[in-house]
Amino acid sequence: MDKASIFGLVAGVALVLVSILLGSSIGTFFNIQGILVVAGGTVAGTSIAFPTDELKLLFPVSRRVFHDPGDEMVSISQFLMRAVIVLKKDGPVALENIADEAPTKPLKKGILLIADNTPLATMREIMATERKYMEEHHRIGQKMFSEMGKYAPAFGMVGTLIGLVQMLSDMSNPDNIGPAMAVALLTTFYGAVLANLVFLPMVTKLERRIGIEVTQIQLATVGLEAMMRGESTQILREKLKAFMNQQEHKAEAALQPAA
């Protein structure tokens, strides 16, 4: 899990709640009408903007925000080191027995390609296609969160306008105007919090994830090419370390020679 994402979300929610509690009660900031307008409107707008097949990608892509790609880099490197030993010891066919243990789908596919004696050029083309698919997949999710970051504040304003109209339609009791105004403004609050604490940060984090997962596929491709060329375990180890130069302590532990 990505500790930074979890910390940021928890800290943001906690700070908002503490700020509320310092001046009033939680109940003051709870309005079911406002929640329905903002949440329902955001979901409805997103559903109109994107086809069903793309909407199905929203939750799988959102999970990537809370995954630690650094751990995946280490897992990919460890698996490649194991796979090259299996290849040298038992031959390509034996790779089929460990393919399901690959930490990523592109790496699993590459291992199976080696087991099937696929030409090097073909393997490169397939891995490039995997990279393109991954980028398109994540860009769709990123675009959806970007649009939701626009819709939430907009529907917050819609909720505020609804509240103002309802308030102005009955001003017979001046004592009710203040509380009614506060309720009307809550929808703007909901929209702003959702956009700036959830949706827009996820857009930025997914941008980072795309770059990291591109590197993961490049790492897998380099390792697979080294295996297909019959390069030594030591050369493969050094190539993998080059991809993890920002995680040297993990790389050293992960790529120690087998006993």
LOZAVO-521164 format. One line per field, with one value per atom (N, C-alpha, C): residue number from 1; residue in three letters; atom name; x, z, y. Coordinates in steps of 0.2 Angstrom, whole numbers. Atoms other than C-alpha are relative to their C-alpha. Layout:
BEGIN
nr <- NUM, ... .
rest <- ala, ... .
atom <- CA, ... .
px <- X, ... .
pz <- Z, ... .
py <- Y, ... .
//
This chain:
BEGIN
nr <- 1, 1, 1, 2, 2, 2, 3, 3, 3, 4, 4, 4, 5, 5, 5, 6, 6, 6, 7, 7, 7, 8, 8, 8, 9, 9, 9, 10, 10, 10, 11, 11, 11, 12, 12, 12, 13, 13, 13, 14, 14, 14, 15, 15, 15, 16, 16, 16, 17, 17, 17, 18, 18, 18, 19, 19, 19, 20, 20, 20, 21, 21, 21, 22, 22, 22, 23, 23, 23, 24, 24, 24, 25, 25, 25, 26, 26, 26, 27, 27, 27, 28, 28, 28, 29, 29, 29, 30, 30, 30, 31, 31, 31, 32, 32, 32, 33, 33, 33, 34, 34, 34, 35, 35, 35, 36, 36, 36, 37, 37, 37, 38, 38, 38, 39, 39, 39, 40, 40, 40, 41, 41, 41, 42, 42, 42, 43, 43, 43, 44, 44, 44, 45, 45, 45, 46, 46, 46, 47, 47, 47, 48, 48, 48, 49, 49, 49, 50, 50, 50, 51, 51, 51, 52, 52, 52, 53, 53, 53, 54, 54, 54, 55, 55, 55, 56, 56, 56, 57, 57, 57, 58, 58, 58, 59, 59, 59, 60, 60, 60, 61, 61, 61, 62, 62, 62, 63, 63, 63, 64, 64, 64, 65, 65, 65, 66, 66, 66, 67, 67, 67, 68, 68, 68, 69, 69, 69, 70, 70, 70, 71, 71, 71, 72, 72, 72, 73, 73, 73, 74, 74, 74, 75, 75, 75, 76, 76, 76, 77, 77, 77, 78, 78, 78, 79, 79, 79, 80, 80, 80, 81, 81, 81, 82, 82, 82, 83, 83, 83, 84, 84, 84, 85, 85, 85, 86, 86, 86, 87, 87, 87, 88, 88, 88, 89, 89, 89, 90, 90, 90, 91, 91, 91, 92, 92, 92, 93, 93, 93, 94, 94, 94, 95, 95, 95, 96, 96, 96, 97, 97, 97, 98, 98, 98, 99, 99, 99, 100, 100, 100, 101, 101, 101, 102, 102, 102, 103, 103, 103, 104, 104, 104, 105, 105, 105, 106, 106, 106, 107, 107, 107, 108, 108, 108, 109, 109, 109, 110, 110, 110, 111, 111, 111, 112, 112, 112, 113, 113, 113, 114, 114, 114, 115, 115, 115, 116, 116, 116, 117, 117, 117, 118, 118, 118, 119, 119, 119, 120, 120, 120, 121, 121, 121, 122, 122, 122, 123, 123, 123, 124, 124, 124, 125, 125, 125, 126, 126, 126, 127, 127, 127, 128, 128, 128, 129, 129, 129, 130, 130, 130, 131, 131, 131, 132, 132, 132, 133, 133, 133, 134, 134, 134, 135, 135, 135, 136, 136, 136, 137, 137, 137, 138, 138, 138, 139, 139, 139, 140, 140, 140, 141, 141, 141, 142, 142, 142, 143, 143, 143, 144, 144, 144, 145, 145, 145, 146, 146, 146, 147, 147, 147, 148, 148, 148, 149, 149, 149, 150, 150, 150, 151, 151, 151, 152, 152, 152, 153, 153, 153, 154, 154, 154, 155, 155, 155, 156, 156, 156, 157, 157, 157, 158, 158, 158, 159, 159, 159, 160, 160, 160, 161, 161, 161, 162, 162, 162, 163, 163, 163, 164, 164, 164, 165, 165, 165, 166, 166, 166, 167, 167, 167, 168, 168, 168, 169, 169, 169, 170, 170, 170, 171, 171, 171, 172, 172, 172, 173, 173, 173, 174, 174, 174, 175, 175, 175, 176, 176, 176, 177, 177, 177, 178, 178, 178, 179, 179, 179, 180, 180, 180, 181, 181, 181, 182, 182, 182, 183, 183, 183, 184, 184, 184, 185, 185, 185, 186, 186, 186, 187, 187, 187, 188, 188, 188, 189, 189, 189, 190, 190, 190, 191, 191, 191, 192, 192, 192, 193, 193, 193, 194, 194, 194, 195, 195, 195, 196, 196, 196, 197, 197, 197, 198, 198, 198, 199, 199, 199, 200, 200, 200, 201, 201, 201, 202, 202, 202, 203, 203, 203, 204, 204, 204, 205, 205, 205, 206, 206, 206, 207, 207, 207, 208, 208, 208, 209, 209, 209, 210, 210, 210, 211, 211, 211, 212, 212, 212, 213, 213, 213, 214, 214, 214, 215, 215, 215, 216, 216, 216, 217, 217, 217, 218, 218, 218, 219, 219, 219, 220, 220, 220, 221, 221, 221, 222, 222, 222, 223, 223, 223, 224, 224, 224, 225, 225, 225, 226, 226, 226, 227, 227, 227, 228, 228, 228, 229, 229, 229, 230, 230, 230, 231, 231, 231, 232, 232, 232, 233, 233, 233, 234, 234, 234, 235, 235, 235, 236, 236, 236, 237, 237, 237, 238, 238, 238, 239, 239, 239, 240, 240, 240, 241, 241, 241, 242, 242, 242, 243, 243, 243, 244, 244, 244, 245, 245, 245, 246, 246, 246, 247, 247, 247, 248, 248, 248, 249, 249, 249, 250, 250, 250, 251, 251, 251, 252, 252, 252, 253, 253, 253, 254, 254, 254, 255, 255, 255, 256, 256, 256, 257, 257, 257, 258, 258, 258, 259, 259, 259 .
rest <- met, met, met, asp, asp, asp, lys, lys, lys, ala, ala, ala, ser, ser, ser, ile, ile, ile, phe, phe, phe, gly, gly, gly, leu, leu, leu, val, val, val, ala, ala, ala, gly, gly, gly, val, val, val, ala, ala, ala, leu, leu, leu, val, val, val, leu, leu, leu, val, val, val, ser, ser, ser, ile, ile, ile, leu, leu, leu, leu, leu, leu, gly, gly, gly, ser, ser, ser, ser, ser, ser, ile, ile, ile, gly, gly, gly, thr, thr, thr, phe, phe, phe, phe, phe, phe, asn, asn, asn, ile, ile, ile, gln, gln, gln, gly, gly, gly, ile, ile, ile, leu, leu, leu, val, val, val, val, val, val, ala, ala, ala, gly, gly, gly, gly, gly, gly, thr, thr, thr, val, val, val, ala, ala, ala, gly, gly, gly, thr, thr, thr, ser, ser, ser, ile, ile, ile, ala, ala, ala, phe, phe, phe, pro, pro, pro, thr, thr, thr, asp, asp, asp, glu, glu, glu, leu, leu, leu, lys, lys, lys, leu, leu, leu, leu, leu, leu, phe, phe, phe, pro, pro, pro, val, val, val, ser, ser, ser, arg, arg, arg, arg, arg, arg, val, val, val, phe, phe, phe, his, his, his, asp, asp, asp, pro, pro, pro, gly, gly, gly, asp, asp, asp, glu, glu, glu, met, met, met, val, val, val, ser, ser, ser, ile, ile, ile, ser, ser, ser, gln, gln, gln, phe, phe, phe, leu, leu, leu, met, met, met, arg, arg, arg, ala, ala, ala, val, val, val, ile, ile, ile, val, val, val, leu, leu, leu, lys, lys, lys, lys, lys, lys, asp, asp, asp, gly, gly, gly, pro, pro, pro, val, val, val, ala, ala, ala, leu, leu, leu, glu, glu, glu, asn, asn, asn, ile, ile, ile, ala, ala, ala, asp, asp, asp, glu, glu, glu, ala, ala, ala, pro, pro, pro, thr, thr, thr, lys, lys, lys, pro, pro, pro, leu, leu, leu, lys, lys, lys, lys, lys, lys, gly, gly, gly, ile, ile, ile, leu, leu, leu, leu, leu, leu, ile, ile, ile, ala, ala, ala, asp, asp, asp, asn, asn, asn, thr, thr, thr, pro, pro, pro, leu, leu, leu, ala, ala, ala, thr, thr, thr, met, met, met, arg, arg, arg, glu, glu, glu, ile, ile, ile, met, met, met, ala, ala, ala, thr, thr, thr, glu, glu, glu, arg, arg, arg, lys, lys, lys, tyr, tyr, tyr, met, met, met, glu, glu, glu, glu, glu, glu, his, his, his, his, his, his, arg, arg, arg, ile, ile, ile, gly, gly, gly, gln, gln, gln, lys, lys, lys, met, met, met, phe, phe, phe, ser, ser, ser, glu, glu, glu, met, met, met, gly, gly, gly, lys, lys, lys, tyr, tyr, tyr, ala, ala, ala, pro, pro, pro, ala, ala, ala, phe, phe, phe, gly, gly, gly, met, met, met, val, val, val, gly, gly, gly, thr, thr, thr, leu, leu, leu, ile, ile, ile, gly, gly, gly, leu, leu, leu, val, val, val, gln, gln, gln, met, met, met, leu, leu, leu, ser, ser, ser, asp, asp, asp, met, met, met, ser, ser, ser, asn, asn, asn, pro, pro, pro, asp, asp, asp, asn, asn, asn, ile, ile, ile, gly, gly, gly, pro, pro, pro, ala, ala, ala, met, met, met, ala, ala, ala, val, val, val, ala, ala, ala, leu, leu, leu, leu, leu, leu, thr, thr, thr, thr, thr, thr, phe, phe, phe, tyr, tyr, tyr, gly, gly, gly, ala, ala, ala, val, val, val, leu, leu, leu, ala, ala, ala, asn, asn, asn, leu, leu, leu, val, val, val, phe, phe, phe, leu, leu, leu, pro, pro, pro, met, met, met, val, val, val, thr, thr, thr, lys, lys, lys, leu, leu, leu, glu, glu, glu, arg, arg, arg, arg, arg, arg, ile, ile, ile, gly, gly, gly, ile, ile, ile, glu, glu, glu, val, val, val, thr, thr, thr, gln, gln, gln, ile, ile, ile, gln, gln, gln, leu, leu, leu, ala, ala, ala, thr, thr, thr, val, val, val, gly, gly, gly, leu, leu, leu, glu, glu, glu, ala, ala, ala, met, met, met, met, met, met, arg, arg, arg, gly, gly, gly, glu, glu, glu, ser, ser, ser, thr, thr, thr, gln, gln, gln, ile, ile, ile, leu, leu, leu, arg, arg, arg, glu, glu, glu, lys, lys, lys, leu, leu, leu, lys, lys, lys, ala, ala, ala, phe, phe, phe, met, met, met, asn, asn, asn, gln, gln, gln, gln, gln, gln, glu, glu, glu, his, his, his, lys, lys, lys, ala, ala, ala, glu, glu, glu, ala, ala, ala, ala, ala, ala, leu, leu, leu, gln, gln, gln, pro, pro, pro, ala, ala, ala, ala, ala, ala .
atom <- N, CA, C, N, CA, C, N, CA, C, N, CA, C, N, CA, C, N, CA, C, N, CA, C, N, CA, C, N, CA, C, N, CA, C, N, CA, C, N, CA, C, N, CA, C, N, CA, C, N, CA, C, N, CA, C, N, CA, C, N, CA, C, N, CA, C, N, CA, C, N, CA, C, N, CA, C, N, CA, C, N, CA, C, N, CA, C, N, CA, C, N, CA, C, N, CA, C, N, CA, C, N, CA, C, N, CA, C, N, CA, C, N, CA, C, N, CA, C, N, CA, C, N, CA, C, N, CA, C, N, CA, C, N, CA, C, N, CA, C, N, CA, C, N, CA, C, N, CA, C, N, CA, C, N, CA, C, N, CA, C, N, CA, C, N, CA, C, N, CA, C, N, CA, C, N, CA, C, N, CA, C, N, CA, C, N, CA, C, N, CA, C, N, CA, C, N, CA, C, N, CA, C, N, CA, C, N, CA, C, N, CA, C, N, CA, C, N, CA, C, N, CA, C, N, CA, C, N, CA, C, N, CA, C, N, CA, C, N, CA, C, N, CA, C, N, CA, C, N, CA, C, N, CA, C, N, CA, C, N, CA, C, N, CA, C, N, CA, C, N, CA, C, N, CA, C, N, CA, C, N, CA, C, N, CA, C, N, CA, C, N, CA, C, N, CA, C, N, CA, C, N, CA, C, N, CA, C, N, CA, C, N, CA, C, N, CA, C, N, CA, C, N, CA, C, N, CA, C, N, CA, C, N, CA, C, N, CA, C, N, CA, C, N, CA, C, N, CA, C, N, CA, C, N, CA, C, N, CA, C, N, CA, C, N, CA, C, N, CA, C, N, CA, C, N, CA, C, N, CA, C, N, CA, C, N, CA, C, N, CA, C, N, CA, C, N, CA, C, N, CA, C, N, CA, C, N, CA, C, N, CA, C, N, CA, C, N, CA, C, N, CA, C, N, CA, C, N, CA, C, N, CA, C, N, CA, C, N, CA, C, N, CA, C, N, CA, C, N, CA, C, N, CA, C, N, CA, C, N, CA, C, N, CA, C, N, CA, C, N, CA, C, N, CA, C, N, CA, C, N, CA, C, N, CA, C, N, CA, C, N, CA, C, N, CA, C, N, CA, C, N, CA, C, N, CA, C, N, CA, C, N, CA, C, N, CA, C, N, CA, C, N, CA, C, N, CA, C, N, CA, C, N, CA, C, N, CA, C, N, CA, C, N, CA, C, N, CA, C, N, CA, C, N, CA, C, N, CA, C, N, CA, C, N, CA, C, N, CA, C, N, CA, C, N, CA, C, N, CA, C, N, CA, C, N, CA, C, N, CA, C, N, CA, C, N, CA, C, N, CA, C, N, CA, C, N, CA, C, N, CA, C, N, CA, C, N, CA, C, N, CA, C, N, CA, C, N, CA, C, N, CA, C, N, CA, C, N, CA, C, N, CA, C, N, CA, C, N, CA, C, N, CA, C, N, CA, C, N, CA, C, N, CA, C, N, CA, C, N, CA, C, N, CA, C, N, CA, C, N, CA, C, N, CA, C, N, CA, C, N, CA, C, N, CA, C, N, CA, C, N, CA, C, N, CA, C, N, CA, C, N, CA, C, N, CA, C, N, CA, C, N, CA, C, N, CA, C, N, CA, C, N, CA, C, N, CA, C, N, CA, C, N, CA, C, N, CA, C, N, CA, C, N, CA, C, N, CA, C, N, CA, C, N, CA, C, N, CA, C, N, CA, C, N, CA, C, N, CA, C, N, CA, C, N, CA, C, N, CA, C, N, CA, C, N, CA, C, N, CA, C, N, CA, C, N, CA, C, N, CA, C, N, CA, C, N, CA, C, N, CA, C, N, CA, C, N, CA, C, N, CA, C, N, CA, C, N, CA, C, N, CA, C, N, CA, C, N, CA, C, N, CA, C, N, CA, C, N, CA, C, N, CA, C, N, CA, C, N, CA, C, N, CA, C, N, CA, C, N, CA, C, N, CA, C, N, CA, C, N, CA, C, N, CA, C, N, CA, C, N, CA, C, N, CA, C .
px <- 4, 0, 4, -3, 5, -1, 1, 7, -1, 1, 8, -7, 7, -9, -5, 4, -17, 1, -1, -9, -3, 2, -14, -8, 7, -32, -3, 2, -34, 2, -1, -25, -4, 5, -36, -6, 7, -52, 1, -1, -45, 0, 0, -41, -6, 6, -57, -5, 5, -67, 2, -2, -56, -2, 2, -59, -7, 8, -78, -1, 2, -78, 3, -2, -68, -5, 5, -82, -7, 7, -98, 0, 1, -105, 0, 0, -103, -7, 7, -122, -2, 2, -122, 2, -3, -112, -3, 3, -123, -7, 7, -137, -1, 1, -144, -1, 2, -151, 6, -6, -134, 4, -4, -125, -3, 3, -138, 1, -1, -136, 7, -7, -117, 2, -2, -114, -4, 5, -129, 2, -1, -125, 7, -7, -106, -1, 0, -110, -4, 4, -124, 4, -4, -113, 6, -5, -99, -2, 3, -110, -2, 2, -116, 6, -7, -98, 3, -4, -91, -5, 4, -97, 0, 0, -101, 6, -7, -85, 5, -5, -75, -1, 2, -85, 2, -2, -81, 8, -7, -62, 1, -1, -65, 3, -2, -63, 7, -6, -49, 6, -5, -39, 1, -1, -43, 4, -4, -35, 7, -7, -19, 3, -2, -18, 3, -2, -16, 5, -5, -3, 7, -7, 15, 4, -4, 24, 7, -7, 41, 0, 1, 36, 0, 1, 31, 6, -7, 48, 4, -4, 56, -2, 3, 44, 2, -2, 47, 7, -7, 66, 1, -1, 65, -2, 3, 54, 4, -4, 65, 7, -6, 80, -1, 2, 71, -1, 1, 65, 6, -6, 82, 4, -3, 88, -4, 4, 74, 1, -1, 77, 7, -6, 95, 1, 0, 92, -4, 5, 76, -2, 2, 74, -7, 6, 60, -7, 6, 46, -2, 1, 48, -2, 3, 44, -8, 7, 26, -2, 2, 26, 0, 0, 30, -3, 3, 21, -5, 6, 6, 2, -2, 17, 3, -3, 23, -4, 4, 18, -4, 4, 11, -2, 3, 1, 5, -5, 14, 6, -6, 28, -2, 3, 17, 0, 0, 14, 6, -7, 32, 3, -3, 37, -3, 4, 24, 3, -3, 31, 7, -7, 49, -2, 2, 41, -2, 2, 34, 5, -5, 50, -2, 2, 43, 7, -6, 56, 0, -2, 64, -4, 4, 56, -7, 7, 39, -2, 1, 41, 0, 0, 46, -7, 6, 31, -6, 5, 19, 1, -1, 27, -2, 2, 25, -7, 7, 7, -3, 2, 5, 1, -2, 13, -6, 5, 1, -7, 6, -14, -1, 0, -9, -1, 1, -7, -7, 7, -24, -5, 4, -32, 0, -1, -25, -2, 2, -28, -7, 7, -46, -2, 2, -47, 2, -2, -37, -5, 5, -49, -6, 6, -64, 1, -1, -57, 1, -1, -52, -7, 6, -70, -4, 3, -77, 2, -2, -66, -3, 3, -75, -8, 8, -93, -1, 2, -92, -1, 2, -90, -5, 6, -102, -7, 7, -116, 0, 0, -111, -3, 4, -116, -7, 7, -132, -4, 3, -136, -1, 1, -133, -5, 5, -144, -7, 7, -158, -2, 1, -156, -2, 1, -156, -7, 7, -172, -5, 5, -181, 0, 0, -175, -4, 4, -181, -7, 7, -197, -5, 4, -202, 4, -4, -194, -5, 5, -209, 3, -4, -198, 7, -7, -182, 5, -4, -175, 3, -2, -174, 4, -4, -164, 7, -7, -147, 1, -1, -149, -1, 2, -157, 6, -6, -142, 6, -5, -130, -1, 1, -138, 1, -1, -138, 7, -7, -119, 3, -3, -116, 2, -1, -117, 7, -6, -103, 6, -5, -93, 2, -1, -96, 4, -3, -91, 7, -7, -75, 4, -4, -69, 1, -1, -73, 5, -4, -64, 7, -6, -49, 4, -3, -46, 0, 1, -51, 2, -1, -53, 6, -6, -40, 7, -6, -26, 1, -1, -30, 2, -2, -28, 8, -7, -10, 3, -3, -6, 0, 1, -12, 5, -5, 0, 6, -6, 14, 0, 0, 8, 1, -1, 8, 7, -7, 26, 3, -4, 31, -2, 2, 21, 3, -4, 29, 7, -7, 46, -1, 1, 39, 0, 0, 36, 6, -6, 52, 5, -4, 61, -2, 2, 51, 3, -2, 56, 7, -7, 74, 2, -1, 74, -1, 2, 65, 5, -5, 77, 6, -6, 92, -1, 1, 84, 0, 0, 81, 7, -7, 99, 4, -4, 105, 6, -5, 115, 0, -1, 122, -4, 4, 113, 3, -3, 126, -2, 1, 123, -8, 7, 104, -1, 1, 106, 2, -2, 116, -5, 5, 103, -6, 6, 89, 2, -2, 99, -1, 0, 100, -7, 7, 81, -2, 2, 80, 5, -5, 93, -2, 3, 81, -2, 2, 78, 6, -6, 96, 0, 0, 93, -5, 5, 78, 3, -2, 87, 6, -5, 102, -2, 3, 91, -3, 4, 80, 4, -4, 94, 7, -6, 107, 0, -1, 114, -3, 3, 105, 5, -5, 113, 1 .
pz <- 0, 0, 0, 1, -4, 7, -7, 14, -1, 1, 7, -2, 2, -2, 6, -6, 14, 5, -5, 25, -2, 3, 14, 1, 0, 13, 8, -7, 32, 3, -3, 37, -2, 2, 26, 3, -3, 32, 8, -7, 50, 1, -1, 48, -1, 1, 41, 6, -6, 55, 6, -6, 68, 0, 2, 60, 2, -1, 61, 7, -7, 79, 4, -4, 85, 0, 0, 80, 0, -1, 80, 0, 0, 79, -7, 7, 65, -3, 2, 64, -4, 4, 58, -7, 7, 43, -4, 4, 38, -2, 3, 26, -6, 5, 16, -7, 7, 2, -3, 3, -1, -2, 2, -1, -7, 6, -14, -6, 6, -25, -3, 2, -25, -3, 2, -25, -6, 6, -37, -6, 6, -49, -3, 3, -50, -3, 3, -53, -7, 6, -66, -6, 5, -75, -3, 2, -76, -4, 3, -82, -7, 6, -96, -5, 4, -101, -3, 2, -102, -2, 1, -110, 5, -6, -99, 0, 0, -104, 3, -3, -98, 7, -7, -82, 4, -4, -77, 2, -2, -76, 6, -5, -63, 6, -6, -48, 0, 0, -54, -1, 1, -59, 7, -7, -42, 5, -4, -33, -1, 1, -41, 4, -4, -31, 7, -7, -15, 0, 0, -21, -1, -1, -18, -6, 6, -36, 2, -2, -27, 2, -1, -20, -6, 6, -37, -4, 3, -44, 3, -4, -31, -2, 1, -34, -7, 7, -53, -1, 1, -51, 3, -3, -39, -4, 4, -50, -6, 6, -65, 2, -2, -55, 1, -1, -50, -7, 6, -68, -4, 4, -76, 3, -3, -64, -2, 3, -69, -7, 7, -87, -1, 1, -86, 3, -3, -75, -4, 3, -83, -7, 7, -100, 0, 1, -107, 3, -2, -104, 7, -7, -85, 2, -2, -85, 1, -1, -87, 7, -7, -70, 5, -5, -62, -3, 3, -74, 4, -4, -63, 6, -6, -49, -2, 2, -59, 3, -3, -50, -4, 4, -65, -6, 6, -80, -6, 5, -93, 1, -1, -85, -1, 1, -84, -8, 7, -103, -3, 3, -107, 2, -2, -97, -4, 4, -106, -8, 7, -123, 0, 0, -118, 0, 0, -114, -6, 7, -131, -5, 5, -139, -5, 4, -146, -2, 3, -157, 5, -4, -148, -2, 3, -160, 2, -2, -157, 7, -8, -138, 1, -1, -139, -3, 3, -150, 5, -4, -138, 7, -6, -123, -1, 2, -132, 0, 0, -135, 7, -7, -116, 3, -3, -112, -3, 3, -124, 3, -3, -117, 8, -7, -99, 0, 0, -103, -2, 2, -112, 6, -6, -97, 6, -6, -84, -2, 2, -95, 1, -1, -95, 7, -8, -76, 2, -2, -75, -2, 2, -86, 3, -3, -77, 7, -6, -60, -1, 1, -68, -1, 1, -74, 6, -7, -57, 4, -3, -50, -2, 3, -61, 2, -1, -58, 7, -7, -39, 2, -2, -36, -4, 4, -50, 3, -3, -42, 7, -6, -26, 0, 1, -33, -2, 1, -40, 6, -6, -23, 4, -3, -16, -3, 4, -29, 2, -2, -25, 8, -7, -6, 0, -1, -9, -3, 3, -20, 5, -6, -6, 5, -6, 7, -2, 2, -3, -1, 1, -7, 6, -6, 11, 5, -4, 21, 5, -5, 33, 7, -7, 48, -1, 1, 48, 4, -4, 61, -3, 4, 49, -6, 6, 36, 1, -1, 44, -1, 1, 46, -7, 7, 29, -5, 4, 21, 2, -2, 31, -4, 3, 24, -8, 7, 6, -2, 2, 7, 1, -1, 13, -6, 7, -5, -3, 2, -10, 4, -4, 4, -2, 1, 0, -7, 7, -19, 1, 0, -14, 3, -3, -2, -4, 5, -14, -6, 5, -28, 2, -2, -19, 5, -4, -7, -3, 3, -17, -8, 7, -36, -3, 3, -41, 2, -2, -30, -4, 3, -38, -8, 7, -56, 0, 0, -51, 2, -2, -42, -6, 5, -57, -6, 4, -68, 2, -2, -58, 0, 1, -58, -7, 7, -77, -1, 1, -77, 3, -4, -64, -4, 3, -73, -7, 7, -90, 2, -2, -81, 2, -1, -74, -6, 6, -91, -4, 3, -97, 4, -4, -83, -1, 2, -87, -7, 7, -105, 0, 0, -102, 3, -3, -90, -5, 5, -103, -6, 6, -117, 2, -3, -106, 0, 0, -103, -7, 6, -121, -4, 3, -126, 4, -4, -113, 4, -4, -103, 7, -6, -87, 6, -6, -70, 3, -2, -65, -4, 4, -80, 1, -2, -77, 6, -7, -59, -1, 1, -64, -4, 4, -77, 4, -5, -64, 5, -5, -51, -3, 3, -64, 0, 0, -64, 7, -7, -45, 4, -3, -42, 5, -5, -31, 6, -6, -20, 1, 0, -18, 6, -5, -1, -1, 2, -8, -5, 5, -23, 2, -2, -14, 3, -4, -3, -5, 4, -17, -5, 6, -30, 3, -2, -19, -3, 3, -27, 4, -3, -23, 3, -4, -10, -3 .
py <- -6, 0, 6, -7, 18, 4, -4, 26, 7, -7, 43, 2, -1, 42, -1, 2, 34, 6, -5, 47, 7, -6, 62, 0, 0, 56, 0, 0, 52, 7, -6, 68, 6, -5, 79, 0, 1, 72, 2, -1, 73, 8, -7, 91, 4, -3, 96, -1, 1, 87, 4, -4, 95, 8, -7, 112, 1, -1, 109, -1, 1, 103, 5, -6, 118, 5, -6, 129, -2, 3, 118, -7, 7, 101, -3, 3, 88, 0, 0, 88, 6, -6, 106, 0, 0, 101, -6, 6, 86, 2, -2, 89, -5, 6, 74, 3, -3, 85, 3, -2, 93, -6, 6, 76, -3, 3, 69, 4, -4, 84, 0, 0, 84, -7, 7, 65, -2, 2, 61, 4, -4, 75, -2, 1, 71, -7, 7, 52, 1, -1, 57, 3, -3, 69, -4, 4, 57, -6, 6, 43, 3, -3, 55, 1, -2, 60, -6, 6, 42, -6, 6, 26, -5, 5, 11, -4, 4, 1, 4, -4, 16, 1, -1, 18, -6, 6, 0, 0, 0, 5, 5, -5, 18, -3, 3, 7, -3, 4, -4, 6, -5, 12, 4, -4, 21, -4, 4, 6, 1, -1, 10, 6, -5, 26, -2, 2, 17, -6, 5, 4, 3, -2, 6, -3, 3, 4, -2, 2, 3, -7, 7, -13, -5, 4, -19, -1, 1, -15, -5, 5, -25, -7, 7, -40, -2, 2, -39, -2, 1, -39, -7, 7, -54, -5, 6, -64, -1, 1, -61, -3, 4, -67, -7, 7, -82, -4, 3, -85, -2, 2, -84, -6, 6, -97, -6, 5, -108, -2, 0, -105, -4, 3, -110, -7, 7, -125, -5, 5, -133, 2, -2, -124, 4, -5, -113, -3, 3, -125, 1, 0, -125, 7, -7, -106, 0, 1, -111, -1, 2, -118, 6, -6, -101, 6, -6, -89, 3, -3, -87, 3, -3, -81, 7, -6, -66, 6, -6, -49, 4, -4, -41, -4, 3, -46, 0, 0, -40, -5, 4, -49, -8, 7, -65, -2, 1, -63, -1, 1, -61, -6, 6, -76, -6, 5, -87, 1, 0, -80, -3, 4, -86, -7, 7, -103, -3, 3, -104, 2, -1, -99, 5, -6, -83, 4, -4, -73, 7, -6, -58, 6, -6, -45, 0, 1, -52, 2, -1, -52, 8, -7, -33, 3, -3, -29, -1, 2, -38, 4, -4, -29, 7, -7, -12, 1, 0, -16, 0, 0, -20, 7, -7, -3, 5, -4, 6, -1, 2, -3, 3, -2, 1, 8, -8, 20, 2, -2, 21, -2, 2, 12, 5, -5, 24, 7, -6, 39, 1, 0, 35, 1, -1, 34, 7, -7, 50, 5, -5, 59, 0, 0, 53, 4, -3, 59, 8, -7, 76, 3, -3, 78, 0, 0, 73, 6, -6, 86, 7, -6, 99, -1, 0, 92, 1, -1, 91, 7, -7, 110, 3, -3, 114, -2, 2, 103, 3, -4, 111, 6, -6, 127, -1, 1, 120, -1, 1, 114, 6, -7, 131, 4, -4, 139, -3, 4, 126, 3, -2, 131, 7, -7, 149, 2, -1, 148, -2, 2, 138, 5, -4, 150, 7, -7, 166, -1, 1, 158, 1, -1, 159, 4, -4, 173, 4, -3, 176, 0, 0, 172, 1, -2, 181, -4, 4, 170, -7, 6, 156, 1, -2, 165, -3, 2, 162, -8, 7, 143, -2, 2, 141, 2, -1, 150, -4, 5, 139, -6, 6, 124, 0, -1, 131, 0, 0, 134, -7, 7, 116, -4, 4, 109, 3, -3, 121, -3, 4, 114, -7, 7, 96, 0, 1, 99, 2, -3, 109, -6, 5, 95, -6, 6, 81, 1, -2, 90, 0, -2, 96, -5, 5, 81, -7, 6, 67, -1, 1, 69, 3, -3, 81, -3, 4, 73, -6, 6, 57, 0, -1, 64, 1, -1, 70, -7, 6, 53, -5, 5, 43, 2, -2, 54, -3, 3, 48, -7, 7, 30, -2, 2, 30, 0, 0, 35, -6, 5, 22, -7, 6, 8, -1, 1, 12, -2, 2, 10, -8, 7, -7, -4, 4, -13, 0, 0, -7, -5, 4, -16, -7, 7, -32, -2, 1, -30, -1, 1, -28, -7, 6, -43, -6, 6, -54, 0, 0, -49, -3, 3, -53, -8, 7, -70, -4, 3, -73, 0, 0, -68, -5, 4, -80, 3, -4, -67, -3, 3, -72, 3, -2, -70, 7, -6, -57, 6, -5, -46, 2, -2, -47, 4, -3, -42, 7, -7, -26, 4, -4, -21, 1, -1, -23, 5, -5, -13, 7, -6, 1, 3, -3, 3, 2, -2, 4, 4, -4, 17, 5, -4, 27, -5, 5, 11, -4, 4, 5, -5, 4, -2, -6, 6, -13, -4, 3, -17, -5, 4, -24, -6, 6, -35, -5, 4, -41, -4, 3, -45, -4, 3, -54, -7, 7, -70, -5, 6, -86, -4, 4, -96, -7 .
//
